[in-house]
Amino acid sequence: MERVVVAESSVLSLAPHIVFRFDDTRSRWIIMAPERLMLPDEQAVEILQLVDGTAGVGEIIDSLARRYTQAPRALIAKDVVAMLQDLADKGCLVDAGPH
Amino acid sequence: MPARIDPPLALLAELTHRCPLRCPYCSNPVELERAASELSEEDWCRVFREAAALGVLQVHFSGGEPMARRDLAALIAEASRHGLYGNLITSGTLGGEREIEAFAQAGLKHVQLSFQDIEPAGGDRIAGLKGAHVRKTSFAAAVRAVDLPLTLNMVVHRQNLEHLQGMIDMALALGARRLEIAHVQYYAWALINRDALLPSRRQLDEATALVEAAQARLKGVLAIDYVVPDYHGVRPKSCMNGWARRFLNITPSGTAVPCHAAETLPGIDFPSVRDSSLADIWYRSDAFNRFRGTDWMPEPCRGCDRREIDWGGCRCQAFLLTGDASRADPVCALSPDHGLVTAALQQAEGMPPDLVYRQFRQDRAQGA
């Protein structure tokens, strides 16, 4: 098993056993993984909703940069890559092939 | 009782106490429940429906060996139909490809497979079952063949701790993404065998250093969860993250408890899913409110700034070591009973006695 290294050229999708859904009881988004529950913050939820197995990480950053014009793209890129790398290291994301 | 009670996150479904293994540290109670008293398939289906409605997110199918139940695939299907995230906790000794394929079809999300050591001689000796290790190895391959994520669970103690590096290598070789290295916790059968299992301070420190190095090296490849033996700690573990705060456990016969060892506590009338709804059990039963929050706490817990971090430690451990479940966990260095733990640790520096294997009570009487 190789470590997934996240870069702007990566195309990612949720690992098949990961469930990312809205929990009606707690009125919030949750990520369910083997024997753990993660509670993504608003920013993470917004990013994860763009992870679909076809969009490249660079494109995800672009679309967030268009939405949040007050933040420089480089700063958004740094946050997005760090957040996705963290989820990849927790086994939540897999490489969906070259862009 | 706290003003606000959050809904439970996870349900441990102990489907049966039947198991082909006889591990001397088994976390099942010393009084094992027999097959005739087990809940029916319909009972369990109702429990899963109610659990989902209550806000439970994950279900752990456990035992005993849950694969001893012929209706396991049906139970997994029912739980996933209600959006519950299903995890199978198994010894991998009662089935293979055909079963695991059916479980995957039914919506199972993850398998946690136990190993007792890294090779057949040691593994079969601890499991008390010939051929166990080889069967487990093929079970791991069957899990990976249907692309289910695999966690290896290794319970470690002074008799297998020297194989720690081999355990990590084995997890990688079997395609696991997670490895749980859990030191034995001293309840039930493990408490009977404490002096044969508790590692010395030096063994523990070497093991911890090895695990920490591997965690850094294998980041993103193999996640290693490490549970230290709380006897060697200074502060108690946050047992179950607090009594009835996140978890509930249903025993094979339907008794609801806040953790799998709680039935050993005397004077508490634990409710049954046979005659109470899960909502009544969680929010309103005396048993689940008994040690909830911080109001029940004695000193030194009551005035401690960690009272909402470790929640007074473990109620079962307090009872098993002091005879009173409402005392501070003796593992805590601030507990007036801490000397009981220090004495056991001194014992661990010497030679271990023989193991006592788990079995149903009748057999135990014959063996005695």
Interface residues (C-beta under 8 A of the other chain):
Chain A: M1 E2 R3 V4 A15 P16 H17 V19 R21 D23 T25 R26 I30 M32 P34 E35 L37 A88 D89 K90 G91
Chain B: P7 L9 A10 L54 G55 L57 Q58 H60 G83 Y85 N87 K109 H110 Q112 D147 L148 P149 T151 L172 G175 R177 R178 K219 G220 V221 L222 A223
